[in-house]
Amino acid sequence: MDVTNRMTCEDAVRQFFAYLDRALAGEALESLEAHLATCLDCCDRLQFSRELDEFVKARVGEPAVPEHVEARVRRMIEIARGRAPGSGAR
């Protein structure tokens, strides 16, 4: 990587949660990984971000799907399977 295009620590930190969510690709991913390969401080910060992310996800859990959305999805599945909604056939 060219020294003039090196990612700063500030740039790296801004991308940590996207990186943890596997939402980075291409040049952005390569730049961050190259930065992490040479910056122990950012590696420590990334580890903290990973632990924070896991902590929050464990306590918050998955959001509940509203009943009307679940019912609509079930109706659409029944229609896609060629059944009349609410016919009870399975």
PDB file of N, CA, C and O in Angstrom:
ATOM      1  N   MET A   1       0.844  -1.175   0.000  1.00  0.00           N
ATOM      2  CA  MET A   1       0.000   0.000   0.000  1.00  0.00           C
ATOM      3  C   MET A   1       0.888   1.236   0.000  1.00  0.00           C
ATOM      4  O   MET A   1       1.879   1.285   0.728  1.00  0.00           O
ATOM      5  N   ASP A   2       0.558   2.196  -0.777  1.00  0.00           N
ATOM      6  CA  ASP A   2       1.297   3.450  -0.875  1.00  0.00           C
ATOM      7  C   ASP A   2       1.165   4.215   0.440  1.00  0.00           C
ATOM      8  O   ASP A   2       0.076   4.312   1.005  1.00  0.00           O
ATOM      9  N   VAL A   3       2.284   4.756   0.920  1.00  0.00           N
ATOM     10  CA  VAL A   3       2.290   5.489   2.191  1.00  0.00           C
ATOM     11  C   VAL A   3       1.321   6.660   2.158  1.00  0.00           C
ATOM     12  O   VAL A   3       0.727   6.984   3.186  1.00  0.00           O
ATOM     13  N   THR A   4       1.143   7.307   1.006  1.00  0.00           N
ATOM     14  CA  THR A   4       0.241   8.457   0.929  1.00  0.00           C
ATOM     15  C   THR A   4      -1.223   8.057   1.050  1.00  0.00           C
ATOM     16  O   THR A   4      -2.067   8.903   1.345  1.00  0.00           O
ATOM     17  N   ASN A   5      -1.537   6.792   0.830  1.00  0.00           N
ATOM     18  CA  ASN A   5      -2.915   6.316   0.907  1.00  0.00           C
ATOM     19  C   ASN A   5      -3.183   5.497   2.166  1.00  0.00           C
ATOM     20  O   ASN A   5      -4.213   4.829   2.262  1.00  0.00           O
ATOM     21  N   ARG A   6      -2.284   5.540   3.113  1.00  0.00           N
ATOM     22  CA  ARG A   6      -2.456   4.732   4.317  1.00  0.00           C
ATOM     23  C   ARG A   6      -3.667   5.191   5.109  1.00  0.00           C
ATOM     24  O   ARG A   6      -3.941   6.385   5.229  1.00  0.00           O
ATOM     25  N   MET A   7      -4.373   4.231   5.636  1.00  0.00           N
ATOM     26  CA  MET A   7      -5.531   4.506   6.470  1.00  0.00           C
ATOM     27  C   MET A   7      -5.056   4.999   7.827  1.00  0.00           C
ATOM     28  O   MET A   7      -4.092   4.471   8.381  1.00  0.00           O
ATOM     29  N   THR A   8      -5.729   6.009   8.363  1.00  0.00           N
ATOM     30  CA  THR A   8      -5.398   6.498   9.692  1.00  0.00           C
ATOM     31  C   THR A   8      -6.123   5.654  10.732  1.00  0.00           C
ATOM     32  O   THR A   8      -7.057   4.920  10.410  1.00  0.00           O
ATOM     33  N   CYS A   9      -5.692   5.766  11.960  1.00  0.00           N
ATOM     34  CA  CYS A   9      -6.366   5.052  13.046  1.00  0.00           C
ATOM     35  C   CYS A   9      -7.822   5.519  13.156  1.00  0.00           C
ATOM     36  O   CYS A   9      -8.723   4.714  13.388  1.00  0.00           O
ATOM     37  N   GLU A  10      -8.034   6.800  12.991  1.00  0.00           N
ATOM     38  CA  GLU A  10      -9.396   7.336  13.060  1.00  0.00           C
ATOM     39  C   GLU A  10     -10.278   6.719  11.975  1.00  0.00           C
ATOM     40  O   GLU A  10     -11.423   6.348  12.236  1.00  0.00           O
ATOM     41  N   ASP A  11      -9.741   6.609  10.755  1.00  0.00           N
ATOM     42  CA  ASP A  11     -10.485   5.978   9.659  1.00  0.00           C
ATOM     43  C   ASP A  11     -10.785   4.510   9.982  1.00  0.00           C
ATOM     44  O   ASP A  11     -11.882   4.015   9.726  1.00  0.00           O
ATOM     45  N   ALA A  12      -9.801   3.837  10.541  1.00  0.00           N
ATOM     46  CA  ALA A  12      -9.965   2.422  10.870  1.00  0.00           C
ATOM     47  C   ALA A  12     -11.056   2.219  11.907  1.00  0.00           C
ATOM     48  O   ALA A  12     -11.927   1.365  11.742  1.00  0.00           O
ATOM     49  N   VAL A  13     -11.008   3.005  12.974  1.00  0.00           N
ATOM     50  CA  VAL A  13     -11.985   2.866  14.058  1.00  0.00           C
ATOM     51  C   VAL A  13     -13.403   3.087  13.540  1.00  0.00           C
ATOM     52  O   VAL A  13     -14.335   2.414  13.980  1.00  0.00           O
ATOM     53  N   ARG A  14     -13.571   4.024  12.611  1.00  0.00           N
ATOM     54  CA  ARG A  14     -14.904   4.297  12.053  1.00  0.00           C
ATOM     55  C   ARG A  14     -15.467   3.090  11.295  1.00  0.00           C
ATOM     56  O   ARG A  14     -16.676   3.002  11.082  1.00  0.00           O
ATOM     57  N   GLN A  15     -14.612   2.181  10.896  1.00  0.00           N
ATOM     58  CA  GLN A  15     -15.072   1.036  10.100  1.00  0.00           C
ATOM     59  C   GLN A  15     -15.173  -0.264  10.889  1.00  0.00           C
ATOM     60  O   GLN A  15     -15.552  -1.292  10.327  1.00  0.00           O
ATOM     61  N   PHE A  16     -14.847  -0.240  12.157  1.00  0.00           N
ATOM     62  CA  PHE A  16     -14.816  -1.470  12.950  1.00  0.00           C
ATOM     63  C   PHE A  16     -16.143  -2.220  12.958  1.00  0.00           C
ATOM     64  O   PHE A  16     -16.158  -3.431  12.735  1.00  0.00           O
ATOM     65  N   PHE A  17     -17.259  -1.535  13.207  1.00  0.00           N
ATOM     66  CA  PHE A  17     -18.519  -2.265  13.329  1.00  0.00           C
ATOM     67  C   PHE A  17     -18.978  -2.810  11.977  1.00  0.00           C
ATOM     68  O   PHE A  17     -19.584  -3.880  11.919  1.00  0.00           O
ATOM     69  N   ALA A  18     -18.701  -2.094  10.898  1.00  0.00           N
ATOM     70  CA  ALA A  18     -18.985  -2.635   9.561  1.00  0.00           C
ATOM     71  C   ALA A  18     -18.124  -3.872   9.315  1.00  0.00           C
ATOM     72  O   ALA A  18     -18.586  -4.854   8.735  1.00  0.00           O
ATOM     73  N   TYR A  19     -16.873  -3.816   9.760  1.00  0.00           N
ATOM     74  CA  TYR A  19     -15.961  -4.957   9.626  1.00  0.00           C
ATOM     75  C   TYR A  19     -16.477  -6.148  10.431  1.00  0.00           C
ATOM     76  O   TYR A  19     -16.491  -7.275   9.937  1.00  0.00           O
ATOM     77  N   LEU A  20     -16.896  -5.900  11.656  1.00  0.00           N
ATOM     78  CA  LEU A  20     -17.403  -6.981  12.504  1.00  0.00           C
ATOM     79  C   LEU A  20     -18.695  -7.587  11.950  1.00  0.00           C
ATOM     80  O   LEU A  20     -18.957  -8.776  12.134  1.00  0.00           O
ATOM     81  N   ASP A  21     -19.499  -6.765  11.274  1.00  0.00           N
ATOM     82  CA  ASP A  21     -20.741  -7.243  10.660  1.00  0.00           C
ATOM     83  C   ASP A  21     -20.512  -7.822   9.270  1.00  0.00           C
ATOM     84  O   ASP A  21     -21.459  -8.195   8.578  1.00  0.00           O
ATOM     85  N   ARG A  22     -19.241  -7.894   8.869  1.00  0.00           N
ATOM     86  CA  ARG A  22     -18.858  -8.411   7.547  1.00  0.00           C
ATOM     87  C   ARG A  22     -19.504  -7.612   6.419  1.00  0.00           C
ATOM     88  O   ARG A  22     -19.906  -8.165   5.395  1.00  0.00           O
ATOM     89  N   ALA A  23     -19.594  -6.306   6.629  1.00  0.00           N
ATOM     90  CA  ALA A  23     -20.198  -5.428   5.634  1.00  0.00           C
ATOM     91  C   ALA A  23     -19.152  -4.698   4.793  1.00  0.00           C
ATOM     92  O   ALA A  23     -19.504  -3.896   3.927  1.00  0.00           O
ATOM     93  N   LEU A  24     -17.874  -4.967   5.039  1.00  0.00           N
ATOM     94  CA  LEU A  24     -16.818  -4.354   4.235  1.00  0.00           C
ATOM     95  C   LEU A  24     -16.363  -5.332   3.168  1.00  0.00           C
ATOM     96  O   LEU A  24     -16.329  -6.543   3.384  1.00  0.00           O
ATOM     97  N   ALA A  25     -16.015  -4.785   2.016  1.00  0.00           N
ATOM     98  CA  ALA A  25     -15.499  -5.622   0.933  1.00  0.00           C
ATOM     99  C   ALA A  25     -14.547  -4.785   0.089  1.00  0.00           C
ATOM    100  O   ALA A  25     -14.453  -3.568   0.251  1.00  0.00           O
ATOM    101  N   GLY A  26     -13.864  -5.442  -0.788  1.00  0.00           N
ATOM    102  CA  GLY A  26     -13.014  -4.756  -1.746  1.00  0.00           C
ATOM    103  C   GLY A  26     -11.914  -3.932  -1.107  1.00  0.00           C
ATOM    104  O   GLY A  26     -11.267  -4.361  -0.151  1.00  0.00           O
ATOM    105  N   GLU A  27     -11.715  -2.748  -1.649  1.00  0.00           N
ATOM    106  CA  GLU A  27     -10.626  -1.876  -1.222  1.00  0.00           C
ATOM    107  C   GLU A  27     -10.757  -1.450   0.243  1.00  0.00           C
ATOM    108  O   GLU A  27      -9.753  -1.343   0.948  1.00  0.00           O
ATOM    109  N   ALA A  28     -11.984  -1.209   0.702  1.00  0.00           N
ATOM    110  CA  ALA A  28     -12.180  -0.803   2.098  1.00  0.00           C
ATOM    111  C   ALA A  28     -11.720  -1.904   3.048  1.00  0.00           C
ATOM    112  O   ALA A  28     -11.062  -1.625   4.050  1.00  0.00           O
ATOM    113  N   LEU A  29     -12.060  -3.145   2.740  1.00  0.00           N
ATOM    114  CA  LEU A  29     -11.647  -4.279   3.567  1.00  0.00           C
ATOM    115  C   LEU A  29     -10.136  -4.467   3.515  1.00  0.00           C
ATOM    116  O   LEU A  29      -9.494  -4.679   4.544  1.00  0.00           O
ATOM    117  N   GLU A  30      -9.580  -4.389   2.329  1.00  0.00           N
ATOM    118  CA  GLU A  30      -8.135  -4.551   2.178  1.00  0.00           C
ATOM    119  C   GLU A  30      -7.368  -3.462   2.936  1.00  0.00           C
ATOM    120  O   GLU A  30      -6.355  -3.742   3.576  1.00  0.00           O
ATOM    121  N   SER A  31      -7.851  -2.235   2.861  1.00  0.00           N
ATOM    122  CA  SER A  31      -7.191  -1.120   3.557  1.00  0.00           C
ATOM    123  C   SER A  31      -7.233  -1.311   5.065  1.00  0.00           C
ATOM    124  O   SER A  31      -6.235  -1.101   5.754  1.00  0.00           O
ATOM    125  N   LEU A  32      -8.391  -1.709   5.572  1.00  0.00           N
ATOM    126  CA  LEU A  32      -8.505  -1.914   7.016  1.00  0.00           C
ATOM    127  C   LEU A  32      -7.618  -3.064   7.463  1.00  0.00           C
ATOM    128  O   LEU A  32      -6.913  -2.941   8.465  1.00  0.00           O
ATOM    129  N   GLU A  33      -7.637  -4.161   6.752  1.00  0.00           N
ATOM    130  CA  GLU A  33      -6.807  -5.307   7.142  1.00  0.00           C
ATOM    131  C   GLU A  33      -5.323  -4.973   7.059  1.00  0.00           C
ATOM    132  O   GLU A  33      -4.542  -5.430   7.893  1.00  0.00           O
ATOM    133  N   ALA A  34      -4.926  -4.188   6.069  1.00  0.00           N
ATOM    134  CA  ALA A  34      -3.524  -3.768   5.965  1.00  0.00           C
ATOM    135  C   ALA A  34      -3.161  -2.884   7.158  1.00  0.00           C
ATOM    136  O   ALA A  34      -2.063  -2.999   7.703  1.00  0.00           O
ATOM    137  N   HIS A  35      -4.067  -2.012   7.561  1.00  0.00           N
ATOM    138  CA  HIS A  35      -3.816  -1.148   8.715  1.00  0.00           C
ATOM    139  C   HIS A  35      -3.695  -1.990   9.985  1.00  0.00           C
ATOM    140  O   HIS A  35      -2.795  -1.774  10.797  1.00  0.00           O
ATOM    141  N   LEU A  36      -4.596  -2.940  10.149  1.00  0.00           N
ATOM    142  CA  LEU A  36      -4.570  -3.791  11.343  1.00  0.00           C
ATOM    143  C   LEU A  36      -3.308  -4.643  11.406  1.00  0.00           C
ATOM    144  O   LEU A  36      -2.847  -4.993  12.492  1.00  0.00           O
ATOM    145  N   ALA A  37      -2.755  -4.973  10.260  1.00  0.00           N
ATOM    146  CA  ALA A  37      -1.533  -5.788  10.223  1.00  0.00           C
ATOM    147  C   ALA A  37      -0.326  -5.030  10.766  1.00  0.00           C
ATOM    148  O   ALA A  37       0.683  -5.636  11.127  1.00  0.00           O
ATOM    149  N   THR A  38      -0.432  -3.710  10.822  1.00  0.00           N
ATOM    150  CA  THR A  38       0.714  -2.911  11.270  1.00  0.00           C
ATOM    151  C   THR A  38       0.430  -2.074  12.515  1.00  0.00           C
ATOM    152  O   THR A  38       1.347  -1.440  13.036  1.00  0.00           O
ATOM    153  N   CYS A  39      -0.791  -2.051  13.002  1.00  0.00           N
ATOM    154  CA  CYS A  39      -1.145  -1.158  14.119  1.00  0.00           C
ATOM    155  C   CYS A  39      -1.710  -1.952  15.299  1.00  0.00           C
ATOM    156  O   CYS A  39      -2.884  -2.320  15.311  1.00  0.00           O
ATOM    157  N   LEU A  40      -0.866  -2.203  16.274  1.00  0.00           N
ATOM    158  CA  LEU A  40      -1.300  -2.957  17.460  1.00  0.00           C
ATOM    159  C   LEU A  40      -2.350  -2.201  18.263  1.00  0.00           C
ATOM    160  O   LEU A  40      -3.230  -2.819  18.864  1.00  0.00           O
ATOM    161  N   ASP A  41      -2.271  -0.879  18.282  1.00  0.00           N
ATOM    162  CA  ASP A  41      -3.255  -0.076  19.006  1.00  0.00           C
ATOM    163  C   ASP A  41      -4.656  -0.307  18.434  1.00  0.00           C
ATOM    164  O   ASP A  41      -5.617  -0.486  19.181  1.00  0.00           O
ATOM    165  N   CYS A  42      -4.761  -0.303  17.106  1.00  0.00           N
ATOM    166  CA  CYS A  42      -6.067  -0.538  16.483  1.00  0.00           C
ATOM    167  C   CYS A  42      -6.529  -1.987  16.670  1.00  0.00           C
ATOM    168  O   CYS A  42      -7.728  -2.251  16.764  1.00  0.00           O
ATOM    169  N   CYS A  43      -5.584  -2.914  16.722  1.00  0.00           N
ATOM    170  CA  CYS A  43      -5.954  -4.307  17.015  1.00  0.00           C
ATOM    171  C   CYS A  43      -6.596  -4.407  18.393  1.00  0.00           C
ATOM    172  O   CYS A  43      -7.589  -5.111  18.574  1.00  0.00           O
ATOM    173  N   ASP A  44      -6.024  -3.697  19.363  1.00  0.00           N
ATOM    174  CA  ASP A  44      -6.612  -3.667  20.711  1.00  0.00           C
ATOM    175  C   ASP A  44      -7.985  -3.013  20.689  1.00  0.00           C
ATOM    176  O   ASP A  44      -8.920  -3.496  21.328  1.00  0.00           O
ATOM    177  N   ARG A  45      -8.103  -1.920  19.958  1.00  0.00           N
ATOM    178  CA  ARG A  45      -9.398  -1.231  19.857  1.00  0.00           C
ATOM    179  C   ARG A  45     -10.433  -2.114  19.164  1.00  0.00           C
ATOM    180  O   ARG A  45     -11.598  -2.136  19.561  1.00  0.00           O
ATOM    181  N   LEU A  46     -10.012  -2.838  18.137  1.00  0.00           N
ATOM    182  CA  LEU A  46     -10.929  -3.748  17.447  1.00  0.00           C
ATOM    183  C   LEU A  46     -11.393  -4.843  18.389  1.00  0.00           C
ATOM    184  O   LEU A  46     -12.570  -5.204  18.374  1.00  0.00           O
ATOM    185  N   GLN A  47     -10.510  -5.376  19.201  1.00  0.00           N
ATOM    186  CA  GLN A  47     -10.899  -6.411  20.161  1.00  0.00           C
ATOM    187  C   GLN A  47     -11.922  -5.869  21.151  1.00  0.00           C
ATOM    188  O   GLN A  47     -12.891  -6.554  21.480  1.00  0.00           O
ATOM    189  N   PHE A  48     -11.712  -4.641  21.630  1.00  0.00           N
ATOM    190  CA  PHE A  48     -12.689  -4.020  22.525  1.00  0.00           C
ATOM    191  C   PHE A  48     -14.028  -3.859  21.810  1.00  0.00           C
ATOM    192  O   PHE A  48     -15.077  -4.147  22.386  1.00  0.00           O
ATOM    193  N   SER A  49     -13.999  -3.402  20.558  1.00  0.00           N
ATOM    194  CA  SER A  49     -15.237  -3.226  19.783  1.00  0.00           C
ATOM    195  C   SER A  49     -15.943  -4.555  19.594  1.00  0.00           C
ATOM    196  O   SER A  49     -17.170  -4.618  19.663  1.00  0.00           O
ATOM    197  N   ARG A  50     -15.183  -5.621  19.356  1.00  0.00           N
ATOM    198  CA  ARG A  50     -15.762  -6.961  19.189  1.00  0.00           C
ATOM    199  C   ARG A  50     -16.465  -7.393  20.483  1.00  0.00           C
ATOM    200  O   ARG A  50     -17.585  -7.903  20.443  1.00  0.00           O
ATOM    201  N   GLU A  51     -15.812  -7.188  21.619  1.00  0.00           N
ATOM    202  CA  GLU A  51     -16.400  -7.575  22.902  1.00  0.00           C
ATOM    203  C   GLU A  51     -17.636  -6.738  23.211  1.00  0.00           C
ATOM    204  O   GLU A  51     -18.628  -7.262  23.719  1.00  0.00           O
ATOM    205  N   LEU A  52     -17.587  -5.448  22.910  1.00  0.00           N
ATOM    206  CA  LEU A  52     -18.739  -4.574  23.119  1.00  0.00           C
ATOM    207  C   LEU A  52     -19.900  -5.008  22.230  1.00  0.00           C
ATOM    208  O   LEU A  52     -21.041  -5.074  22.686  1.00  0.00           O
ATOM    209  N   ASP A  53     -19.617  -5.300  20.987  1.00  0.00           N
ATOM    210  CA  ASP A  53     -20.641  -5.743  20.046  1.00  0.00           C
ATOM    211  C   ASP A  53     -21.305  -7.032  20.533  1.00  0.00           C
ATOM    212  O   ASP A  53     -22.530  -7.149  20.495  1.00  0.00           O
ATOM    213  N   GLU A  54     -20.513  -7.992  20.986  1.00  0.00           N
ATOM    214  CA  GLU A  54     -21.056  -9.253  21.499  1.00  0.00           C
ATOM    215  C   GLU A  54     -21.882  -9.030  22.755  1.00  0.00           C
ATOM    216  O   GLU A  54     -22.936  -9.643  22.922  1.00  0.00           O
ATOM    217  N   PHE A  55     -21.411  -8.154  23.642  1.00  0.00           N
ATOM    218  CA  PHE A  55     -22.128  -7.841  24.882  1.00  0.00           C
ATOM    219  C   PHE A  55     -23.504  -7.256  24.567  1.00  0.00           C
ATOM    220  O   PHE A  55     -24.512  -7.692  25.124  1.00  0.00           O
ATOM    221  N   VAL A  56     -23.542  -6.280  23.681  1.00  0.00           N
ATOM    222  CA  VAL A  56     -24.803  -5.620  23.338  1.00  0.00           C
ATOM    223  C   VAL A  56     -25.755  -6.604  22.658  1.00  0.00           C
ATOM    224  O   VAL A  56     -26.937  -6.659  22.998  1.00  0.00           O
ATOM    225  N   LYS A  57     -25.249  -7.375  21.706  1.00  0.00           N
ATOM    226  CA  LYS A  57     -26.106  -8.329  20.995  1.00  0.00           C
ATOM    227  C   LYS A  57     -26.661  -9.398  21.931  1.00  0.00           C
ATOM    228  O   LYS A  57     -27.792  -9.852  21.753  1.00  0.00           O
ATOM    229  N   ALA A  58     -25.874  -9.801  22.927  1.00  0.00           N
ATOM    230  CA  ALA A  58     -26.339 -10.816  23.875  1.00  0.00           C
ATOM    231  C   ALA A  58     -27.456 -10.279  24.768  1.00  0.00           C
ATOM    232  O   ALA A  58     -28.351 -11.026  25.164  1.00  0.00           O
ATOM    233  N   ARG A  59     -27.403  -9.000  25.082  1.00  0.00           N
ATOM    234  CA  ARG A  59     -28.419  -8.423  25.973  1.00  0.00           C
ATOM    235  C   ARG A  59     -29.651  -7.935  25.246  1.00  0.00           C
ATOM    236  O   ARG A  59     -30.755  -7.988  25.788  1.00  0.00           O
ATOM    237  N   VAL A  60     -29.479  -7.464  24.037  1.00  0.00           N
ATOM    238  CA  VAL A  60     -30.604  -6.930  23.283  1.00  0.00           C
ATOM    239  C   VAL A  60     -31.373  -8.046  22.598  1.00  0.00           C
ATOM    240  O   VAL A  60     -32.603  -8.032  22.564  1.00  0.00           O
ATOM    241  N   GLY A  61     -30.654  -9.001  22.058  1.00  0.00           N
ATOM    242  CA  GLY A  61     -31.298 -10.099  21.356  1.00  0.00           C
ATOM    243  C   GLY A  61     -31.873  -9.650  20.030  1.00  0.00           C
ATOM    244  O   GLY A  61     -31.693  -8.507  19.609  1.00  0.00           O
ATOM    245  N   GLU A  62     -32.555 -10.550  19.393  1.00  0.00           N
ATOM    246  CA  GLU A  62     -33.181 -10.254  18.113  1.00  0.00           C
ATOM    247  C   GLU A  62     -34.500  -9.534  18.353  1.00  0.00           C
ATOM    248  O   GLU A  62     -35.246  -9.891  19.265  1.00  0.00           O
ATOM    249  N   PRO A  63     -34.790  -8.530  17.546  1.00  0.00           N
ATOM    250  CA  PRO A  63     -36.070  -7.843  17.697  1.00  0.00           C
ATOM    251  C   PRO A  63     -37.218  -8.767  17.315  1.00  0.00           C
ATOM    252  O   PRO A  63     -37.109  -9.553  16.375  1.00  0.00           O
ATOM    253  N   ALA A  64     -38.311  -8.665  18.050  1.00  0.00           N
ATOM    254  CA  ALA A  64     -39.478  -9.496  17.766  1.00  0.00           C
ATOM    255  C   ALA A  64     -40.140  -9.027  16.472  1.00  0.00           C
ATOM    256  O   ALA A  64     -40.173  -7.835  16.169  1.00  0.00           O
ATOM    257  N   VAL A  65     -40.655  -9.975  15.732  1.00  0.00           N
ATOM    258  CA  VAL A  65     -41.374  -9.648  14.502  1.00  0.00           C
ATOM    259  C   VAL A  65     -42.813  -9.336  14.890  1.00  0.00           C
ATOM    260  O   VAL A  65     -43.455 -10.151  15.553  1.00  0.00           O
ATOM    261  N   PRO A  66     -43.337  -8.182  14.497  1.00  0.00           N
ATOM    262  CA  PRO A  66     -44.732  -7.847  14.817  1.00  0.00           C
ATOM    263  C   PRO A  66     -45.682  -8.906  14.249  1.00  0.00           C
ATOM    264  O   PRO A  66     -45.439  -9.458  13.176  1.00  0.00           O
ATOM    265  N   GLU A  67     -46.771  -9.183  14.986  1.00  0.00           N
ATOM    266  CA  GLU A  67     -47.705 -10.235  14.581  1.00  0.00           C
ATOM    267  C   GLU A  67     -48.240 -10.028  13.179  1.00  0.00           C
ATOM    268  O   GLU A  67     -48.343 -10.985  12.411  1.00  0.00           O
ATOM    269  N   HIS A  68     -48.583  -8.798  12.831  1.00  0.00           N
ATOM    270  CA  HIS A  68     -49.161  -8.559  11.508  1.00  0.00           C
ATOM    271  C   HIS A  68     -48.163  -8.872  10.397  1.00  0.00           C
ATOM    272  O   HIS A  68     -48.555  -9.295   9.309  1.00  0.00           O
ATOM    273  N   VAL A  69     -46.893  -8.670  10.663  1.00  0.00           N
ATOM    274  CA  VAL A  69     -45.876  -8.987   9.663  1.00  0.00           C
ATOM    275  C   VAL A  69     -45.741 -10.502   9.535  1.00  0.00           C
ATOM    276  O   VAL A  69     -45.669 -11.032   8.427  1.00  0.00           O
ATOM    277  N   GLU A  70     -45.708 -11.193  10.671  1.00  0.00           N
ATOM    278  CA  GLU A  70     -45.608 -12.654  10.628  1.00  0.00           C
ATOM    279  C   GLU A  70     -46.812 -13.260   9.909  1.00  0.00           C
ATOM    280  O   GLU A  70     -46.654 -14.174   9.100  1.00  0.00           O
ATOM    281  N   ALA A  71     -48.012 -12.755  10.198  1.00  0.00           N
ATOM    282  CA  ALA A  71     -49.219 -13.269   9.545  1.00  0.00           C
ATOM    283  C   ALA A  71     -49.170 -13.026   8.037  1.00  0.00           C
ATOM    284  O   ALA A  71     -49.556 -13.892   7.253  1.00  0.00           O
ATOM    285  N   ARG A  72     -48.701 -11.863   7.640  1.00  0.00           N
ATOM    286  CA  ARG A  72     -48.607 -11.550   6.210  1.00  0.00           C
ATOM    287  C   ARG A  72     -47.615 -12.477   5.510  1.00  0.00           C
ATOM    288  O   ARG A  72     -47.878 -12.958   4.408  1.00  0.00           O
ATOM    289  N   VAL A  73     -46.490 -12.720   6.147  1.00  0.00           N
ATOM    290  CA  VAL A  73     -45.489 -13.615   5.564  1.00  0.00           C
ATOM    291  C   VAL A  73     -46.054 -15.025   5.439  1.00  0.00           C
ATOM    292  O   VAL A  73     -45.861 -15.688   4.420  1.00  0.00           O
ATOM    293  N   ARG A  74     -46.755 -15.485   6.480  1.00  0.00           N
ATOM    294  CA  ARG A  74     -47.348 -16.831   6.420  1.00  0.00           C
ATOM    295  C   ARG A  74     -48.373 -16.939   5.291  1.00  0.00           C
ATOM    296  O   ARG A  74     -48.422 -17.951   4.591  1.00  0.00           O
ATOM    297  N   ARG A  75     -49.203 -15.885   5.109  1.00  0.00           N
ATOM    298  CA  ARG A  75     -50.174 -15.879   4.009  1.00  0.00           C
ATOM    299  C   ARG A  75     -49.463 -15.954   2.658  1.00  0.00           C
ATOM    300  O   ARG A  75     -49.879 -16.698   1.770  1.00  0.00           O
ATOM    301  N   MET A  76     -48.398 -15.182   2.514  1.00  0.00           N
ATOM    302  CA  MET A  76     -47.662 -15.181   1.252  1.00  0.00           C
ATOM    303  C   MET A  76     -47.029 -16.551   0.974  1.00  0.00           C
ATOM    304  O   MET A  76     -46.970 -16.991  -0.173  1.00  0.00           O
ATOM    305  N   ILE A  77     -46.561 -17.210   2.022  1.00  0.00           N
ATOM    306  CA  ILE A  77     -45.993 -18.560   1.857  1.00  0.00           C
ATOM    307  C   ILE A  77     -47.076 -19.525   1.405  1.00  0.00           C
ATOM    308  O   ILE A  77     -46.851 -20.342   0.512  1.00  0.00           O
ATOM    309  N   GLU A  78     -48.266 -19.434   2.026  1.00  0.00           N
ATOM    310  CA  GLU A  78     -49.369 -20.308   1.632  1.00  0.00           C
ATOM    311  C   GLU A  78     -49.763 -20.073   0.179  1.00  0.00           C
ATOM    312  O   GLU A  78     -50.016 -21.021  -0.564  1.00  0.00           O
ATOM    313  N   ILE A  79     -49.814 -18.809  -0.221  1.00  0.00           N
ATOM    314  CA  ILE A  79     -50.152 -18.487  -1.610  1.00  0.00           C
ATOM    315  C   ILE A  79     -49.090 -19.052  -2.543  1.00  0.00           C
ATOM    316  O   ILE A  79     -49.420 -19.629  -3.579  1.00  0.00           O
ATOM    317  N   ALA A  80     -47.821 -18.893  -2.188  1.00  0.00           N
ATOM    318  CA  ALA A  80     -46.736 -19.398  -3.018  1.00  0.00           C
ATOM    319  C   ALA A  80     -46.779 -20.920  -3.135  1.00  0.00           C
ATOM    320  O   ALA A  80     -46.366 -21.480  -4.151  1.00  0.00           O
ATOM    321  N   ARG A  81     -47.268 -21.573  -2.120  1.00  0.00           N
ATOM    322  CA  ARG A  81     -47.376 -23.038  -2.154  1.00  0.00           C
ATOM    323  C   ARG A  81     -48.641 -23.490  -2.864  1.00  0.00           C
ATOM    324  O   ARG A  81     -48.869 -24.689  -3.025  1.00  0.00           O
ATOM    325  N   GLY A  82     -49.472 -22.533  -3.291  1.00  0.00           N
ATOM    326  CA  GLY A  82     -50.698 -22.869  -4.019  1.00  0.00           C
ATOM    327  C   GLY A  82     -51.873 -23.186  -3.132  1.00  0.00           C
ATOM    328  O   GLY A  82     -52.819 -23.841  -3.569  1.00  0.00           O
ATOM    329  N   ARG A  83     -51.834 -22.739  -1.906  1.00  0.00           N
ATOM    330  CA  ARG A  83     -52.946 -22.977  -0.982  1.00  0.00           C
ATOM    331  C   ARG A  83     -53.678 -21.673  -0.736  1.00  0.00           C
ATOM    332  O   ARG A  83     -53.097 -20.591  -0.815  1.00  0.00           O
ATOM    333  N   ALA A  84     -54.924 -21.789  -0.446  1.00  0.00           N
ATOM    334  CA  ALA A  84     -55.711 -20.601  -0.070  1.00  0.00           C
ATOM    335  C   ALA A  84     -55.314 -20.216   1.346  1.00  0.00           C
ATOM    336  O   ALA A  84     -55.201 -21.086   2.210  1.00  0.00           O
ATOM    337  N   PRO A  85     -55.099 -18.931   1.602  1.00  0.00           N
ATOM    338  CA  PRO A  85     -54.750 -18.495   2.964  1.00  0.00           C
ATOM    339  C   PRO A  85     -55.811 -18.930   3.971  1.00  0.00           C
ATOM    340  O   PRO A  85     -57.009 -18.754   3.749  1.00  0.00           O
ATOM    341  N   GLY A  86     -55.345 -19.504   5.086  1.00  0.00           N
ATOM    342  CA  GLY A  86     -56.246 -19.901   6.166  1.00  0.00           C
ATOM    343  C   GLY A  86     -56.989 -21.187   5.907  1.00  0.00           C
ATOM    344  O   GLY A  86     -57.900 -21.516   6.667  1.00  0.00           O
ATOM    345  N   SER A  87     -56.642 -21.942   4.857  1.00  0.00           N
ATOM    346  CA  SER A  87     -57.374 -23.183   4.547  1.00  0.00           C
ATOM    347  C   SER A  87     -57.074 -24.304   5.517  1.00  0.00           C
ATOM    348  O   SER A  87     -57.816 -25.281   5.612  1.00  0.00           O
ATOM    349  N   GLY A  88     -55.958 -24.148   6.249  1.00  0.00           N
ATOM    350  CA  GLY A  88     -55.605 -25.147   7.242  1.00  0.00           C
ATOM    351  C   GLY A  88     -54.857 -26.327   6.683  1.00  0.00           C
ATOM    352  O   GLY A  88     -54.307 -27.115   7.453  1.00  0.00           O
ATOM    353  N   ALA A  89     -54.811 -26.485   5.384  1.00  0.00           N
ATOM    354  CA  ALA A  89     -54.066 -27.584   4.783  1.00  0.00           C
ATOM    355  C   ALA A  89     -52.576 -27.370   4.954  1.00  0.00           C
ATOM    356  O   ALA A  89     -52.082 -26.260   4.759  1.00  0.00           O
ATOM    357  N   ARG A  90     -51.852 -28.423   5.316  1.00  0.00           N
ATOM    358  CA  ARG A  90     -50.405 -28.311   5.521  1.00  0.00           C
ATOM    359  C   ARG A  90     -49.682 -29.354   4.751  1.00  0.00           C
ATOM    360  O   ARG A  90     -48.454 -29.417   4.800  1.00  0.00           O
TER     361      ARG A  90
END
